[in-house]
């Protein structure tokens, strides 16, 4: 029997592929960690069954959860679509006073978390608030003489989420209008279409995928919210999960509700995909036609300015002004040492999560660049699932397996070394950072992928020809070129974790508070003026990435206006 030895070239090729294989293995491990919370929730329900708990939920609170969630989704979807598409069409199609400033300022409501908006509008519109007090003093009314809408209601939640989340639709619709409008609108005008007909028959159908994607993002944020709906007393799945876990102490009920909420998330994503169907929206021109804006004057210009200012004022300027006024006049009595501790806790968790998320995103992106196998691509897509999942679902999915592992580790350490320090993972920051990393890995992956796409594959080939391994290529070639993308990814994750509330409430260690939990706790106790200090700090930090985003929007308008 003869033994065939591999050629030196074949052996060298296999050795060069070995580091790439380790990248793929590490990617599979990361994918398993990202999928663990979802699998834990589903498997826990399947292993325990529905039983009496689910029957009790179905007969009592589940119908309210379903009805409130459906009303929220329909109302927020309609509200964000109307405000986002309308504002995007005005700033791209028409020229009017303040358009340049409004074009980038319309994204600022994203800096205000929904629960912060809920606190500010409650203080403004409640019975003892300045609005109703001014009405009673001006007209001499008593409580029985007039009717005023209750802001802490399901309808108030719909309006609030629409004001906070419409920028998702605005940004995507604006980009779609700019990319597809020029040549198409000229063709429509040549066929005799007026402004309204051009919008409904040309621009709106072409922008439909972008609008659907923006509405889907807004709905996923709505489904994930806990602070605003809890403060408003709206019965949704997120409040039910939190109540079942902490108030009732029923892990099975929390997992069952989390699974039902996952069904709503899957339904939203499926509807967004089905809305596109088999339609394709391609630009068949070789170059983009210059987009000529229509100049508005007089009353029409005033109406356009008012239409853009209204969501901006209600979604950012008014709540930010209320927070600033409350923080300056009264604010948190513990602003000193206690506030520094809260800020330090928030920064610590956010910085740790951002660092881990960027490392994982770099690993996932580079592994997908090295090997385009279906398995690596699948794991890469799986890593983006966490952003579509509510923080309460991820927290429950993390607690179920991690608690068991934590108890086993504690018992083992106690038997081996006499350890009496309590739980190792859930008793510290590790569990909270893990949950936040799963929740917010998607922005980091997207930023790193965008940076890697700008690096030509010729650089990889050149480094390999010089004898560099994939790991050395990443360290010496890609990393210096990706510094801007990595900083952007870290900034996005940092801001998201600063604002995160439900996962932090569930996963935080004992006696560990952040700015978000402090604002929620004080507001829940009706201490709105004291909550304003922490809430304002969150808003100010949230403005940092939006300033960068606004500058990009302004540059995009300048580029589109340039002659071709």
C-alpha positions as CSV (number, residue, x, y, z in Angstrom):
1,X,0.0,0.0,0.0
2,X,1.4,3.3,-1.0
3,X,1.1,6.5,1.0
4,X,0.6,9.7,-1.0
5,X,2.0,12.7,0.7
6,X,0.6,16.2,0.0
7,X,2.6,18.5,-2.1
8,X,4.4,21.4,-0.3
9,X,2.0,23.9,-2.0
10,X,-1.0,22.0,-0.7
11,X,0.4,21.7,2.8
12,X,1.2,25.5,2.9
13,X,-2.4,26.2,1.7
14,X,-3.9,24.2,4.5
15,X,-1.7,25.8,7.1
16,X,-2.7,29.2,5.8
17,X,-6.4,28.2,6.1
18,X,-6.0,27.1,9.7
19,X,-6.3,30.6,11.2
20,X,-9.4,31.3,9.1
21,X,-10.9,28.1,10.4
22,X,-10.4,29.4,14.0
23,X,-12.2,32.6,13.0
24,X,-15.1,30.5,11.8
25,X,-15.2,28.4,15.0
26,X,-15.1,31.6,17.1
27,X,-18.0,32.9,15.0
28,X,-20.1,29.8,15.7
29,X,-19.5,30.3,19.5
30,X,-20.6,33.9,19.3
31,X,-23.7,32.9,17.3
32,X,-24.5,30.3,20.0
33,X,-24.2,32.9,22.7
34,X,-26.4,35.3,20.8
35,X,-29.1,32.7,20.2
36,X,-29.0,31.3,23.7
37,X,-31.6,33.7,25.2
38,X,-34.2,33.0,22.5
39,X,-33.6,29.3,22.7
40,X,-33.8,29.3,26.4
41,X,-37.2,31.0,26.4
42,X,-38.7,28.7,23.9
43,X,-37.2,25.5,25.4
44,X,-38.4,26.5,28.8
45,X,-42.0,26.8,27.6
46,X,-41.8,23.5,25.7
47,X,-40.2,21.7,28.6
48,X,-42.7,22.9,31.2
49,X,-45.8,23.0,29.0
50,X,-48.6,25.5,29.3
51,X,-50.4,24.1,32.3
52,X,-52.6,26.1,34.7
53,X,-50.6,29.3,34.5
54,X,-51.2,29.8,30.8
55,X,-54.9,29.0,31.2
56,X,-55.1,31.6,34.0
57,X,-53.3,34.2,31.8
58,X,-55.5,33.4,28.8
59,X,-58.6,33.9,30.9
60,X,-57.5,37.1,32.6
61,X,-54.8,39.4,31.3
62,X,-53.8,37.9,27.9
63,X,-56.7,39.4,25.9
64,X,-55.8,42.9,27.3
65,X,-52.2,42.3,26.3
66,X,-53.1,41.3,22.8
67,X,-55.6,44.1,22.3
68,X,-53.2,46.8,23.7
69,X,-50.3,45.6,21.6
70,X,-52.3,45.5,18.4
71,X,-53.7,49.0,19.0
72,X,-50.2,50.3,19.7
73,X,-48.8,48.7,16.6
74,X,-51.5,49.9,14.3
75,X,-51.6,53.4,15.8
76,X,-47.8,53.9,15.9
77,X,-47.4,52.4,12.4
78,X,-49.9,54.9,11.0
79,X,-48.6,57.9,13.0
80,X,-44.9,57.3,12.2
81,X,-45.7,56.7,8.5
82,X,-47.7,59.9,8.2
83,X,-45.2,62.2,10.1
84,X,-42.0,60.6,8.7
85,X,-43.1,60.4,5.1
86,X,-44.7,63.8,5.1
87,X,-41.7,65.5,6.6
88,X,-39.3,63.6,4.2
89,X,-41.4,64.6,1.2
90,X,-41.5,68.3,2.2
91,X,-37.8,68.7,2.8
92,X,-36.7,66.8,-0.4
93,X,-39.4,68.1,-2.8
94,X,-39.8,71.7,-1.8
95,X,-37.7,74.7,-0.9
96,X,-39.0,76.9,1.9
97,X,-37.6,79.0,4.8
98,X,-35.6,77.0,7.5
99,X,-35.6,73.9,5.3
100,X,-31.9,73.4,5.7
101,X,-32.1,73.5,9.5
102,X,-35.2,71.4,9.7
103,X,-33.8,68.7,7.4
104,X,-31.2,67.6,9.9
105,X,-33.1,68.7,13.1
106,X,-36.0,66.4,12.3
107,X,-34.0,63.4,13.6
108,X,-33.5,64.9,17.1
109,X,-36.5,63.2,18.7
110,X,-34.5,59.9,18.6
111,X,-32.4,61.4,21.4
112,X,-35.3,61.3,23.8
113,X,-36.2,57.9,25.2
114,X,-39.9,57.1,25.2
115,X,-40.1,56.8,29.0
116,X,-38.5,60.2,29.4
117,X,-41.0,61.7,27.0
118,X,-43.8,60.0,29.1
119,X,-42.5,61.7,32.3
120,X,-42.3,65.2,30.7
121,X,-45.7,65.2,29.1
122,X,-47.3,63.8,32.2
123,X,-45.9,66.7,34.2
124,X,-47.1,69.1,31.5
125,X,-50.6,67.8,30.9
126,X,-51.8,66.3,34.2
127,X,-54.5,67.9,36.2
128,X,-52.1,69.9,38.4
129,X,-49.8,70.6,35.5
130,X,-49.3,74.1,33.9
131,X,-51.6,73.5,30.9
132,X,-54.8,72.6,32.8
133,X,-54.0,75.0,35.6
134,X,-53.7,77.9,33.1
135,X,-57.0,76.9,31.5
136,X,-58.8,76.9,34.9
137,X,-57.4,80.2,35.9
138,X,-58.1,81.8,32.5
139,X,-61.7,80.7,32.2
140,X,-62.6,80.2,35.9
141,X,-63.4,76.5,35.3
142,X,-63.6,73.8,37.9
143,X,-62.8,70.1,37.3
144,X,-66.4,69.4,36.3
145,X,-66.6,72.2,33.8
146,X,-64.3,70.8,31.1
147,X,-62.9,67.6,29.6
148,X,-59.2,67.1,29.0
149,X,-57.7,64.0,27.4
150,X,-55.8,61.7,29.7
151,X,-52.2,61.5,28.6
152,X,-51.6,58.4,30.7
153,X,-53.7,56.1,28.4
154,X,-53.4,53.9,25.4
155,X,-54.1,56.8,23.1
156,X,-51.5,58.9,24.8
157,X,-49.0,56.1,24.3
158,X,-49.7,55.9,20.6
159,X,-49.1,59.6,20.2
160,X,-46.0,59.5,22.3
161,X,-44.3,56.6,20.4
162,X,-45.2,58.3,17.1
163,X,-43.5,61.5,18.1
164,X,-40.4,59.7,19.4
165,X,-40.0,57.1,16.6
166,X,-41.1,58.9,13.4
167,X,-37.4,59.7,12.6
168,X,-36.8,56.1,11.6
169,X,-39.3,56.5,8.8
170,X,-38.2,60.0,8.0
171,X,-34.5,59.1,7.5
172,X,-35.2,56.0,5.2
173,X,-38.0,57.8,3.3
174,X,-35.8,60.9,2.7
175,X,-33.0,58.7,1.3
176,X,-35.4,56.9,-0.9
177,X,-36.9,60.1,-2.2
178,X,-33.5,61.6,-3.0
179,X,-32.2,58.5,-4.7
180,X,-35.2,57.8,-6.9
181,X,-37.1,61.1,-7.4
182,X,-35.2,63.1,-9.9
183,X,-35.5,61.3,-13.2
184,X,-38.8,59.6,-12.3
185,X,-40.5,62.8,-11.4
186,X,-39.4,64.4,-14.6
187,X,-40.9,61.5,-16.5
188,X,-44.1,61.9,-14.5
189,X,-44.3,65.6,-15.3
190,X,-43.8,64.9,-19.0
191,X,-46.9,62.7,-18.8
192,X,-49.0,65.4,-17.2
193,X,-48.8,64.4,-13.5
194,X,-49.3,67.2,-11.0
195,X,-47.5,67.4,-7.5
196,X,-50.1,65.2,-5.7
197,X,-50.3,62.7,-8.5
198,X,-46.5,62.5,-8.7
199,X,-46.3,61.8,-5.0
200,X,-49.0,59.1,-4.8
201,X,-48.3,57.4,-8.2
202,X,-44.5,57.8,-8.5
203,X,-42.5,58.7,-5.4
204,X,-44.6,56.9,-2.8
205,X,-44.7,53.4,-4.5
206,X,-40.9,53.6,-5.2
207,X,-40.2,54.5,-1.6
208,X,-42.5,51.7,-0.2
209,X,-39.7,49.3,0.8
210,X,-37.8,52.1,2.7
211,X,-41.1,53.2,4.4
212,X,-42.0,49.7,5.4
213,X,-38.5,49.1,6.9
214,X,-38.8,52.4,8.9
215,X,-42.2,51.5,10.2
216,X,-40.9,48.0,11.1
217,X,-38.1,49.5,13.1
218,X,-40.5,51.8,14.9
219,X,-42.9,48.9,15.7
220,X,-40.0,46.8,17.1
221,X,-39.0,49.7,19.4
222,X,-42.6,50.0,20.5
223,X,-42.9,46.3,21.3
224,X,-39.6,46.5,23.2
225,X,-40.6,49.4,25.4
226,X,-41.3,49.0,29.1
227,X,-40.8,52.3,30.8
228,X,-43.4,54.4,28.9
229,X,-46.2,51.7,28.8
230,X,-45.6,50.9,32.5
231,X,-45.7,54.5,33.5
232,X,-48.9,55.1,31.5
233,X,-50.5,51.9,32.9
234,X,-50.9,50.3,29.5
235,X,-51.1,46.5,29.7
236,X,-48.7,45.1,27.2
237,X,-46.5,42.0,27.0
238,X,-43.4,43.7,28.3
239,X,-45.2,44.9,31.5
240,X,-46.7,41.4,31.8
241,X,-43.3,39.7,31.6
242,X,-41.9,42.0,34.3
243,X,-44.9,41.6,36.6
244,X,-44.9,37.8,36.2
245,X,-41.2,37.5,36.9
246,X,-40.8,39.9,39.9
247,X,-44.3,40.4,41.3
248,X,-45.6,36.8,40.9
249,X,-42.2,35.0,40.9
250,X,-43.5,32.8,38.1
251,X,-40.7,32.0,35.7
252,X,-42.9,29.8,33.5
253,X,-45.5,32.6,33.0
254,X,-42.7,35.1,32.1
255,X,-41.3,32.7,29.5
256,X,-44.7,32.1,28.1
257,X,-45.4,35.8,27.7
258,X,-42.0,36.3,26.3
259,X,-42.7,33.6,23.6
260,X,-45.9,35.3,22.7
261,X,-44.1,38.6,22.4
262,X,-41.6,36.9,20.1
263,X,-44.5,36.0,17.9
264,X,-45.4,39.6,17.5
265,X,-41.9,40.5,16.6
266,X,-41.8,37.7,14.0
267,X,-45.1,38.9,12.6
268,X,-43.9,42.5,12.2
269,X,-40.7,41.3,10.4
270,X,-42.8,39.0,8.2
271,X,-45.3,41.8,7.3
272,X,-42.3,44.0,6.3
273,X,-41.0,41.3,4.0
274,X,-44.4,40.5,2.6
275,X,-45.1,44.1,1.9
276,X,-42.4,44.1,-0.7
277,X,-43.6,40.8,-2.3
278,X,-41.8,40.1,-5.6
279,X,-41.6,43.8,-6.5
280,X,-38.1,45.2,-7.2
281,X,-37.2,48.8,-7.1
282,X,-34.0,49.5,-9.1
283,X,-32.6,52.7,-10.5
284,X,-31.9,51.9,-14.2
285,X,-30.3,55.2,-15.0
286,X,-26.6,55.4,-15.4
287,X,-26.4,58.6,-13.3
288,X,-28.7,60.3,-10.9
289,X,-30.7,63.2,-12.3
290,X,-30.4,66.4,-10.4
291,X,-33.3,66.9,-8.0
292,X,-34.8,70.3,-8.5
293,X,-36.8,71.6,-5.5
294,X,-40.0,73.5,-6.0
295,X,-39.9,77.0,-4.3
296,X,-42.8,77.6,-1.9
297,X,-43.9,81.1,-1.1
298,X,-46.4,82.9,1.2
299,X,-49.0,80.7,2.9
300,X,-47.8,77.5,1.4
301,X,-44.3,78.1,2.7
302,X,-45.7,78.8,6.2
303,X,-47.7,75.6,6.1
304,X,-44.6,73.6,5.1
305,X,-42.6,75.2,8.0
306,X,-45.4,74.5,10.4
307,X,-45.8,70.9,9.3
308,X,-42.1,70.2,9.9
309,X,-41.8,72.2,13.1
310,X,-44.8,70.5,14.7
311,X,-43.2,67.0,15.2
312,X,-39.9,68.6,16.0
313,X,-41.3,70.8,18.7
314,X,-43.5,68.1,20.2
315,X,-40.9,65.4,19.9
316,X,-37.8,67.2,21.1
317,X,-37.8,70.9,21.8
318,X,-40.8,70.9,24.2
319,X,-39.8,67.9,26.3
320,X,-36.1,68.9,26.3
321,X,-37.2,72.4,27.5
322,X,-39.4,71.0,30.2
323,X,-36.6,68.8,31.5
324,X,-34.1,71.6,31.5
325,X,-36.5,73.9,33.3
326,X,-37.3,71.3,36.0
327,X,-33.6,70.3,36.4
328,X,-32.5,74.0,36.8
329,X,-35.3,75.1,39.1
330,X,-35.7,72.0,41.3
331,X,-34.0,68.8,40.0
332,X,-32.6,65.9,42.0
333,X,-31.8,66.7,45.6
334,X,-29.1,64.0,45.5
335,X,-27.4,65.6,42.5
336,X,-24.0,65.5,44.1
337,X,-22.4,62.2,45.2
338,X,-25.4,60.1,44.4
339,X,-25.7,61.4,40.8
340,X,-22.0,60.8,40.2
341,X,-22.4,57.2,41.4
342,X,-25.4,56.7,39.0
343,X,-23.5,58.3,36.1
344,X,-20.4,56.1,36.9
345,X,-22.6,53.0,36.9
346,X,-24.2,53.9,33.6
347,X,-20.9,54.7,31.9
348,X,-19.3,51.5,33.3
349,X,-22.0,49.2,31.9
350,X,-22.2,51.1,28.6
351,X,-18.4,51.2,28.1
352,X,-18.0,47.4,28.9
353,X,-20.9,46.5,26.6
354,X,-19.6,48.8,23.8
355,X,-16.1,47.2,24.0
356,X,-17.4,43.7,23.9
357,X,-19.9,44.4,21.1
358,X,-17.2,46.0,18.9
359,X,-14.9,43.0,19.4
360,X,-17.6,40.6,18.6
361,X,-18.8,42.6,15.6
362,X,-15.2,42.7,14.3
363,X,-14.9,39.0,14.7
364,X,-18.2,38.3,12.9
365,X,-17.5,40.7,10.1
366,X,-14.0,39.5,9.4
367,X,-15.0,35.9,9.5
368,X,-17.7,36.5,7.0
369,X,-15.1,38.2,4.8
370,X,-12.7,35.3,5.1
371,X,-15.3,32.5,4.4
372,X,-18.5,33.1,2.6
373,X,-20.1,29.8,3.6
374,X,-23.8,29.5,4.4
375,X,-23.1,28.7,8.0
376,X,-20.9,31.8,8.6
377,X,-23.5,34.0,6.8
378,X,-26.3,32.5,8.9
379,X,-24.5,33.2,12.1
380,X,-23.7,36.7,10.9
381,X,-27.4,37.3,10.3
382,X,-28.4,35.6,13.6
383,X,-26.2,38.2,15.5
384,X,-28.6,40.9,14.3
385,X,-31.6,39.2,15.8
386,X,-31.1,40.7,19.2
387,X,-32.0,44.3,18.2
388,X,-35.4,43.0,17.1
389,X,-36.0,41.4,20.5
390,X,-37.4,43.4,23.5
391,X,-35.0,43.8,26.5
392,X,-37.4,41.9,28.7
393,X,-37.3,38.8,26.4
394,X,-33.5,38.9,26.3
395,X,-33.4,39.3,30.1
396,X,-35.7,36.4,30.8
397,X,-33.8,34.3,28.2
398,X,-30.5,35.1,29.9
399,X,-31.7,34.5,33.4
400,X,-33.1,31.1,32.8
401,X,-29.9,29.3,31.8
402,X,-27.4,31.7,33.5
403,X,-29.1,31.3,36.9
404,X,-28.7,27.5,36.7
405,X,-25.0,27.9,35.6
406,X,-24.5,30.5,38.4
407,X,-25.9,28.2,41.1
408,X,-23.7,25.3,39.9
409,X,-20.6,27.5,39.9
410,X,-21.4,28.8,43.3
411,X,-21.9,25.3,44.8
412,X,-18.7,24.1,43.1
413,X,-16.7,27.0,44.4
414,X,-18.2,26.6,47.8
415,X,-17.3,22.9,48.0
416,X,-13.8,23.4,46.5
417,X,-12.5,26.6,48.0
418,X,-15.2,27.4,50.6
419,X,-16.5,30.4,48.5
420,X,-19.2,32.3,50.3
421,X,-19.3,35.4,48.1
422,X,-22.7,34.8,46.4
423,X,-23.6,34.4,42.8
424,X,-20.7,34.9,40.4
425,X,-22.5,36.0,37.2
426,X,-26.0,37.3,38.0
427,X,-24.6,38.7,41.3
428,X,-22.4,41.1,39.4
429,X,-22.3,43.0,36.1
430,X,-21.5,40.0,33.9
431,X,-25.1,39.0,33.4
432,X,-26.2,42.6,32.7
433,X,-23.4,43.2,30.2
434,X,-24.2,39.9,28.4
435,X,-27.8,40.8,28.0
436,X,-27.0,44.3,26.7
437,X,-24.4,42.9,24.3
438,X,-27.0,40.5,22.9
439,X,-29.5,43.3,22.6
440,X,-27.3,45.9,20.9
441,X,-24.8,43.9,18.9
442,X,-26.7,44.8,15.7
443,X,-25.6,48.5,15.4
444,X,-22.0,47.4,16.0
445,X,-22.2,44.7,13.3
446,X,-23.7,47.1,10.8
447,X,-21.1,49.8,11.4
448,X,-18.2,47.3,11.1
449,X,-19.6,45.7,8.0
450,X,-19.9,49.1,6.4
451,X,-16.3,49.8,7.2
452,X,-15.1,46.4,5.9
453,X,-16.9,46.9,2.6
454,X,-14.8,50.0,1.9
455,X,-11.6,47.9,2.2
456,X,-10.8,46.4,-1.2
457,X,-10.1,42.7,-1.2
458,X,-6.8,43.4,-3.1
459,X,-5.4,44.4,0.3
460,X,-6.2,41.0,1.7
461,X,-4.5,39.3,-1.3
462,X,-1.5,41.5,-1.1
463,X,-1.0,40.8,2.6
464,X,-1.4,37.0,2.0
465,X,1.2,37.2,-0.7
466,X,3.6,38.7,1.8
467,X,3.1,35.8,4.2
468,X,0.7,37.4,6.7
469,X,-1.9,35.1,8.3
470,X,-5.6,36.3,8.5
471,X,-5.0,37.3,12.1
472,X,-2.0,39.4,11.2
473,X,-3.8,40.9,8.2
474,X,-6.6,42.0,10.6
475,X,-4.2,43.5,13.0
476,X,-1.8,45.2,10.6
477,X,-4.0,46.1,7.6
478,X,-7.7,46.2,8.5
479,X,-7.6,47.5,12.0
480,X,-5.9,50.8,11.1
481,X,-8.4,51.3,8.3
482,X,-11.4,50.5,10.5
483,X,-10.7,52.9,13.4
484,X,-13.4,55.3,12.4
485,X,-16.0,52.5,11.9
486,X,-15.0,50.9,15.2
487,X,-15.4,54.2,17.0
488,X,-18.8,54.8,15.4
489,X,-19.9,51.3,16.4
490,X,-18.7,51.8,20.0
491,X,-20.5,55.2,20.2
492,X,-23.8,53.8,18.9
493,X,-23.8,50.9,21.4
494,X,-22.7,53.1,24.2
495,X,-25.7,55.5,23.7
496,X,-28.2,52.6,23.3
497,X,-27.0,51.0,26.6
498,X,-27.3,54.3,28.4
499,X,-30.9,54.5,27.4
500,X,-31.8,50.8,28.0
501,X,-34.3,50.3,30.8
502,X,-36.1,46.9,30.8
503,X,-33.0,44.7,30.6
504,X,-31.3,46.8,33.2
505,X,-34.2,46.6,35.6
506,X,-34.3,42.8,35.3
507,X,-30.6,42.0,35.2
508,X,-29.0,44.7,37.4
509,X,-27.2,43.4,40.6
510,X,-28.6,44.2,44.0
511,X,-28.4,47.9,45.0
512,X,-27.1,48.9,41.5
513,X,-28.8,51.8,39.8
514,X,-28.2,53.7,36.6
515,X,-29.4,57.0,35.3
516,X,-32.2,55.1,33.5
517,X,-33.4,53.1,36.5
518,X,-33.1,56.2,38.7
519,X,-35.3,58.2,36.3
520,X,-37.8,55.4,36.1
521,X,-37.9,54.9,39.9
522,X,-38.4,58.5,40.7
523,X,-41.0,59.0,38.0
524,X,-42.9,55.9,39.2
525,X,-43.0,57.5,42.7
526,X,-44.5,60.7,41.1
527,X,-41.3,62.6,41.8
528,X,-41.0,64.0,38.3
529,X,-38.9,67.0,39.1
530,X,-36.3,64.9,40.8
531,X,-36.3,62.5,37.8
532,X,-35.6,65.3,35.4
533,X,-31.9,65.5,36.2
534,X,-31.2,61.9,35.3
535,X,-33.5,62.1,32.3
536,X,-31.9,65.2,31.0
537,X,-28.4,63.6,31.3
538,X,-29.6,60.7,29.2
539,X,-31.0,63.0,26.5
540,X,-27.8,65.1,26.4
541,X,-25.7,61.9,25.9
542,X,-28.1,60.7,23.2
543,X,-27.5,63.9,21.2
544,X,-23.9,62.9,20.5
545,X,-24.5,60.3,17.7
546,X,-27.4,62.3,16.4
547,X,-25.2,65.3,15.8
548,X,-22.9,63.1,13.7
549,X,-25.9,61.7,11.9
550,X,-27.3,65.2,11.2
551,X,-24.0,66.3,9.7
552,X,-24.2,63.3,7.4
553,X,-27.7,64.3,6.4
554,X,-26.6,67.8,5.6
555,X,-23.7,66.5,3.5
556,X,-26.0,64.2,1.7
557,X,-28.3,67.1,0.7
558,X,-25.3,69.1,-0.5
559,X,-24.1,66.1,-2.6
560,X,-27.6,65.6,-4.1
561,X,-27.9,69.3,-5.0
562,X,-24.6,69.4,-6.8
563,X,-24.7,69.4,-10.6
564,X,-24.1,66.1,-12.3
